[in-house]
């Protein structure tokens, strides 16, 4: 592959990723029960933890601490998350997903699953399997590169 071909391929990849992210974001905003992509991300993260600090969420989400606070304020207002103070250090504030948050997240997952199943069905069996194989490989490469940086 020539350097020019490599640049063309990279440009195509970046354009496709931007288009994909835009479509996924539009689905998050319009179809996922009035939640933004950031709200869905935070709910998904909190669903895997007993509780988390805003700084933990900021670190994994790529959002600024101020943005995390703002998103969490809205999630608190809608009773999807709650804040609590640490018993050991009252200065530490934890963010916890509520039962309503878990229920809303289950609805989000259901809508997302239906959307993805529709896409995979339109791809057909062979292309869907190839897509999953390549996606698995890309994820493994990215994870390996992240681990090697640490």
ChimeraX commands (.cxc) that place a marker at each C-alpha (Angstrom):
marker #1 position 0.00,0.00,0.00 radius 0.5
marker #1 position 1.40,3.39,-0.96 radius 0.5
marker #1 position 1.48,6.31,1.45 radius 0.5
marker #1 position -1.22,8.04,-0.62 radius 0.5
marker #1 position -3.44,4.93,-0.44 radius 0.5
marker #1 position -2.89,4.83,3.32 radius 0.5
marker #1 position -4.01,8.47,3.66 radius 0.5
marker #1 position -7.10,7.81,1.52 radius 0.5
marker #1 position -7.96,4.77,3.62 radius 0.5
marker #1 position -7.46,6.75,6.84 radius 0.5
marker #1 position -9.66,9.59,5.56 radius 0.5
marker #1 position -12.38,7.13,4.58 radius 0.5
marker #1 position -12.14,5.44,7.99 radius 0.5
marker #1 position -12.39,8.78,9.84 radius 0.5
marker #1 position -15.37,9.84,7.72 radius 0.5
marker #1 position -17.17,6.54,8.30 radius 0.5
marker #1 position -16.50,6.66,12.05 radius 0.5
marker #1 position -17.81,10.24,12.24 radius 0.5
marker #1 position -20.96,9.25,10.32 radius 0.5
marker #1 position -21.43,6.16,12.52 radius 0.5
marker #1 position -21.01,8.19,15.73 radius 0.5
marker #1 position -23.49,10.79,14.44 radius 0.5
marker #1 position -26.10,8.11,13.67 radius 0.5
marker #1 position -25.59,6.36,17.00 radius 0.5
marker #1 position -25.83,9.71,18.80 radius 0.5
marker #1 position -29.05,10.57,16.96 radius 0.5
marker #1 position -30.46,7.20,18.00 radius 0.5
marker #1 position -29.42,7.88,21.60 radius 0.5
marker #1 position -31.09,11.27,21.68 radius 0.5
marker #1 position -34.23,10.56,19.68 radius 0.5
marker #1 position -35.07,6.95,20.49 radius 0.5
marker #1 position -33.66,6.21,23.91 radius 0.5
marker #1 position -36.48,7.66,25.94 radius 0.5
marker #1 position -35.29,11.24,25.97 radius 0.5
marker #1 position -31.79,10.51,27.27 radius 0.5
marker #1 position -28.61,11.97,25.84 radius 0.5
marker #1 position -25.63,9.82,24.90 radius 0.5
marker #1 position -23.76,11.12,27.99 radius 0.5
marker #1 position -26.65,10.22,30.27 radius 0.5
marker #1 position -26.85,6.71,28.82 radius 0.5
marker #1 position -23.08,6.28,29.21 radius 0.5
marker #1 position -23.20,7.34,32.86 radius 0.5
marker #1 position -26.14,5.05,33.63 radius 0.5
marker #1 position -24.35,2.13,31.97 radius 0.5
marker #1 position -21.17,2.86,33.94 radius 0.5
marker #1 position -23.02,3.16,37.25 radius 0.5
marker #1 position -24.89,-0.06,36.55 radius 0.5
marker #1 position -21.56,-1.90,36.80 radius 0.5
marker #1 position -20.51,-0.25,40.08 radius 0.5
marker #1 position -21.89,-0.08,43.59 radius 0.5
marker #1 position -21.22,3.67,43.42 radius 0.5
marker #1 position -18.75,6.07,41.83 radius 0.5
marker #1 position -17.36,9.54,42.34 radius 0.5
marker #1 position -17.82,12.19,39.66 radius 0.5
marker #1 position -14.04,12.11,39.08 radius 0.5
marker #1 position -14.26,8.35,38.32 radius 0.5
marker #1 position -16.99,8.99,35.76 radius 0.5
marker #1 position -15.04,11.88,34.22 radius 0.5
marker #1 position -11.95,9.71,33.83 radius 0.5
marker #1 position -13.72,6.89,31.98 radius 0.5
marker #1 position -16.13,9.03,29.97 radius 0.5
marker #1 position -13.75,11.69,28.70 radius 0.5
marker #1 position -16.12,14.36,29.99 radius 0.5
marker #1 position -14.88,17.20,32.15 radius 0.5
marker #1 position -15.73,17.01,35.87 radius 0.5
marker #1 position -18.04,20.00,35.39 radius 0.5
marker #1 position -19.85,18.27,32.53 radius 0.5
marker #1 position -20.26,15.12,34.63 radius 0.5
marker #1 position -21.74,17.20,37.45 radius 0.5
marker #1 position -24.14,18.86,35.03 radius 0.5
marker #1 position -25.26,15.55,33.49 radius 0.5
marker #1 position -25.63,13.98,36.94 radius 0.5
marker #1 position -27.67,16.97,38.16 radius 0.5
marker #1 position -30.20,16.22,35.41 radius 0.5
marker #1 position -30.15,12.48,36.21 radius 0.5
marker #1 position -30.74,13.30,39.90 radius 0.5
marker #1 position -33.60,15.63,38.95 radius 0.5
marker #1 position -35.26,12.77,37.02 radius 0.5
marker #1 position -34.60,10.26,39.85 radius 0.5
marker #1 position -32.33,8.07,37.71 radius 0.5
marker #1 position -29.31,8.55,40.00 radius 0.5
marker #1 position -28.80,9.78,43.53 radius 0.5
marker #1 position -25.93,11.26,45.45 radius 0.5
marker #1 position -24.75,10.02,48.85 radius 0.5
marker #1 position -21.91,10.92,51.17 radius 0.5
marker #1 position -19.23,8.47,52.21 radius 0.5
marker #1 position -19.55,7.18,55.75 radius 0.5
marker #1 position -15.75,7.30,56.07 radius 0.5
marker #1 position -15.18,10.79,54.67 radius 0.5
marker #1 position -18.16,13.14,54.50 radius 0.5
marker #1 position -16.37,15.23,51.84 radius 0.5
marker #1 position -16.62,12.35,49.37 radius 0.5
marker #1 position -19.84,12.27,47.35 radius 0.5
marker #1 position -20.85,9.09,45.58 radius 0.5
marker #1 position -23.22,8.79,42.67 radius 0.5
marker #1 position -25.49,5.73,42.62 radius 0.5
marker #1 position -27.96,4.47,40.04 radius 0.5
marker #1 position -31.52,4.21,41.38 radius 0.5
marker #1 position -34.04,1.45,40.69 radius 0.5
marker #1 position -35.72,3.88,38.25 radius 0.5
marker #1 position -32.33,4.36,36.57 radius 0.5
marker #1 position -31.88,0.60,36.19 radius 0.5
marker #1 position -35.37,0.32,34.73 radius 0.5
marker #1 position -34.74,3.14,32.24 radius 0.5
marker #1 position -31.41,1.56,31.30 radius 0.5
marker #1 position -33.18,-1.76,30.65 radius 0.5
marker #1 position -35.52,0.09,28.28 radius 0.5
marker #1 position -32.54,1.72,26.55 radius 0.5
marker #1 position -30.86,-1.66,26.12 radius 0.5
marker #1 position -34.04,-3.15,24.68 radius 0.5
marker #1 position -34.41,-0.34,22.12 radius 0.5
marker #1 position -30.72,-0.52,21.23 radius 0.5
marker #1 position -30.87,-4.32,20.86 radius 0.5
marker #1 position -33.87,-4.10,18.54 radius 0.5
marker #1 position -32.07,-1.43,16.46 radius 0.5
marker #1 position -28.86,-3.49,16.22 radius 0.5
marker #1 position -30.76,-6.69,15.40 radius 0.5
marker #1 position -32.49,-4.88,12.54 radius 0.5
marker #1 position -29.09,-3.78,11.20 radius 0.5
marker #1 position -27.57,-7.26,11.52 radius 0.5
marker #1 position -30.59,-8.82,9.80 radius 0.5
marker #1 position -30.22,-6.38,6.91 radius 0.5
marker #1 position -26.55,-7.35,6.60 radius 0.5
marker #1 position -27.43,-11.01,6.21 radius 0.5
marker #1 position -25.82,-13.94,8.01 radius 0.5
marker #1 position -22.48,-13.96,6.21 radius 0.5
marker #1 position -21.84,-10.21,6.38 radius 0.5
marker #1 position -23.08,-10.01,9.98 radius 0.5
marker #1 position -20.65,-12.75,11.03 radius 0.5
marker #1 position -17.80,-11.05,9.15 radius 0.5
marker #1 position -18.68,-7.69,10.72 radius 0.5
marker #1 position -18.67,-9.22,14.21 radius 0.5
marker #1 position -15.36,-11.00,13.52 radius 0.5
marker #1 position -13.69,-7.78,12.36 radius 0.5
marker #1 position -15.22,-5.72,15.18 radius 0.5
marker #1 position -13.97,-8.29,17.71 radius 0.5
marker #1 position -10.48,-8.07,16.21 radius 0.5
marker #1 position -10.49,-4.26,16.28 radius 0.5
marker #1 position -11.61,-4.22,19.92 radius 0.5
marker #1 position -8.88,-6.71,20.87 radius 0.5
marker #1 position -6.22,-4.61,19.09 radius 0.5
marker #1 position -7.41,-1.41,20.77 radius 0.5
marker #1 position -7.53,-3.08,24.20 radius 0.5
marker #1 position -4.05,-4.54,23.70 radius 0.5
marker #1 position -2.69,-1.11,22.72 radius 0.5
marker #1 position -4.31,0.48,25.77 radius 0.5
marker #1 position -2.85,-2.19,28.07 radius 0.5
marker #1 position 0.63,-1.76,26.55 radius 0.5
marker #1 position 0.56,2.00,27.29 radius 0.5
marker #1 position -0.10,1.37,30.99 radius 0.5
marker link #1:1,2 radius 0.2
marker link #1:2,3 radius 0.2
marker link #1:3,4 radius 0.2
marker link #1:4,5 radius 0.2
marker link #1:5,6 radius 0.2
marker link #1:6,7 radius 0.2
marker link #1:7,8 radius 0.2
marker link #1:8,9 radius 0.2
marker link #1:9,10 radius 0.2
marker link #1:10,11 radius 0.2
marker link #1:11,12 radius 0.2
marker link #1:12,13 radius 0.2
marker link #1:13,14 radius 0.2
marker link #1:14,15 radius 0.2
marker link #1:15,16 radius 0.2
marker link #1:16,17 radius 0.2
marker link #1:17,18 radius 0.2
marker link #1:18,19 radius 0.2
marker link #1:19,20 radius 0.2
marker link #1:20,21 radius 0.2
marker link #1:21,22 radius 0.2
marker link #1:22,23 radius 0.2
marker link #1:23,24 radius 0.2
marker link #1:24,25 radius 0.2
marker link #1:25,26 radius 0.2
marker link #1:26,27 radius 0.2
marker link #1:27,28 radius 0.2
marker link #1:28,29 radius 0.2
marker link #1:29,30 radius 0.2
marker link #1:30,31 radius 0.2
marker link #1:31,32 radius 0.2
marker link #1:32,33 radius 0.2
marker link #1:33,34 radius 0.2
marker link #1:34,35 radius 0.2
marker link #1:35,36 radius 0.2
marker link #1:36,37 radius 0.2
marker link #1:37,38 radius 0.2
marker link #1:38,39 radius 0.2
marker link #1:39,40 radius 0.2
marker link #1:40,41 radius 0.2
marker link #1:41,42 radius 0.2
marker link #1:42,43 radius 0.2
marker link #1:43,44 radius 0.2
marker link #1:44,45 radius 0.2
marker link #1:45,46 radius 0.2
marker link #1:46,47 radius 0.2
marker link #1:47,48 radius 0.2
marker link #1:48,49 radius 0.2
marker link #1:49,50 radius 0.2
marker link #1:50,51 radius 0.2
marker link #1:51,52 radius 0.2
marker link #1:52,53 radius 0.2
marker link #1:53,54 radius 0.2
marker link #1:54,55 radius 0.2
marker link #1:55,56 radius 0.2
marker link #1:56,57 radius 0.2
marker link #1:57,58 radius 0.2
marker link #1:58,59 radius 0.2
marker link #1:59,60 radius 0.2
marker link #1:60,61 radius 0.2
marker link #1:61,62 radius 0.2
marker link #1:62,63 radius 0.2
marker link #1:63,64 radius 0.2
marker link #1:64,65 radius 0.2
marker link #1:65,66 radius 0.2
marker link #1:66,67 radius 0.2
marker link #1:67,68 radius 0.2
marker link #1:68,69 radius 0.2
marker link #1:69,70 radius 0.2
marker link #1:70,71 radius 0.2
marker link #1:71,72 radius 0.2
marker link #1:72,73 radius 0.2
marker link #1:73,74 radius 0.2
marker link #1:74,75 radius 0.2
marker link #1:75,76 radius 0.2
marker link #1:76,77 radius 0.2
marker link #1:77,78 radius 0.2
marker link #1:78,79 radius 0.2
marker link #1:79,80 radius 0.2
marker link #1:80,81 radius 0.2
marker link #1:81,82 radius 0.2
marker link #1:82,83 radius 0.2
marker link #1:83,84 radius 0.2
marker link #1:84,85 radius 0.2
marker link #1:85,86 radius 0.2
marker link #1:86,87 radius 0.2
marker link #1:87,88 radius 0.2
marker link #1:88,89 radius 0.2
marker link #1:89,90 radius 0.2
marker link #1:90,91 radius 0.2
marker link #1:91,92 radius 0.2
marker link #1:92,93 radius 0.2
marker link #1:93,94 radius 0.2
marker link #1:94,95 radius 0.2
marker link #1:95,96 radius 0.2
marker link #1:96,97 radius 0.2
marker link #1:97,98 radius 0.2
marker link #1:98,99 radius 0.2
marker link #1:99,100 radius 0.2
marker link #1:100,101 radius 0.2
marker link #1:101,102 radius 0.2
marker link #1:102,103 radius 0.2
marker link #1:103,104 radius 0.2
marker link #1:104,105 radius 0.2
marker link #1:105,106 radius 0.2
marker link #1:106,107 radius 0.2
marker link #1:107,108 radius 0.2
marker link #1:108,109 radius 0.2
marker link #1:109,110 radius 0.2
marker link #1:110,111 radius 0.2
marker link #1:111,112 radius 0.2
marker link #1:112,113 radius 0.2
marker link #1:113,114 radius 0.2
marker link #1:114,115 radius 0.2
marker link #1:115,116 radius 0.2
marker link #1:116,117 radius 0.2
marker link #1:117,118 radius 0.2
marker link #1:118,119 radius 0.2
marker link #1:119,120 radius 0.2
marker link #1:120,121 radius 0.2
marker link #1:121,122 radius 0.2
marker link #1:122,123 radius 0.2
marker link #1:123,124 radius 0.2
marker link #1:124,125 radius 0.2
marker link #1:125,126 radius 0.2
marker link #1:126,127 radius 0.2
marker link #1:127,128 radius 0.2
marker link #1:128,129 radius 0.2
marker link #1:129,130 radius 0.2
marker link #1:130,131 radius 0.2
marker link #1:131,132 radius 0.2
marker link #1:132,133 radius 0.2
marker link #1:133,134 radius 0.2
marker link #1:134,135 radius 0.2
marker link #1:135,136 radius 0.2
marker link #1:136,137 radius 0.2
marker link #1:137,138 radius 0.2
marker link #1:138,139 radius 0.2
marker link #1:139,140 radius 0.2
marker link #1:140,141 radius 0.2
marker link #1:141,142 radius 0.2
marker link #1:142,143 radius 0.2
marker link #1:143,144 radius 0.2
marker link #1:144,145 radius 0.2
marker link #1:145,146 radius 0.2
marker link #1:146,147 radius 0.2
marker link #1:147,148 radius 0.2
marker link #1:148,149 radius 0.2
marker link #1:149,150 radius 0.2
view
